[in-house]
Amino acid sequence: MKFTSIKLLFATAVLTTGLGMNACKSKTSDSANNNDTPSYIQPSVDSTTPAGGMNSEPVPIATDDSLTTNVQDATKDYPGVTATVDNGEITLTGEITRAKLPKLMMALNSLHPKKINNNLTIQ
């Protein structure tokens, strides 16, 4: 009985090893000759779109005159904030609460300045 168990265990080990080695075999030679690969598996590269699929056109920078007017509009609801515009850059000074800062920054970023210099003190 003991000898039969050892034979069965040995046969199982040999069979498992043989199947495992066959499963780990490289399939590159098969796939190189296989022309039935669906096109959705192979990514295509479009030379007109930059990496990431984003539009390559630059964002227009607002002029100082229109930017100044729009910045005054955007900051009118923030009495402790002073904003100046010089050469397409907005400089913020004054005080603001942490809760109001993201809303102000989003409003100013939507005006497309070159840069926003945030010198605000957070209350």
ABEGO torsion letter per residue (X at the ends): XAAAAAAAAAAAAAAAAAAAAAAABBAAAAAAABAABBAAABBBBBAABBBGGBBABBBBBBBAAAAAAAAAAAAAABAABBBBBBGGBBBBBEBBBAAAAAAAAAAAAAAGBABBBBABBBX
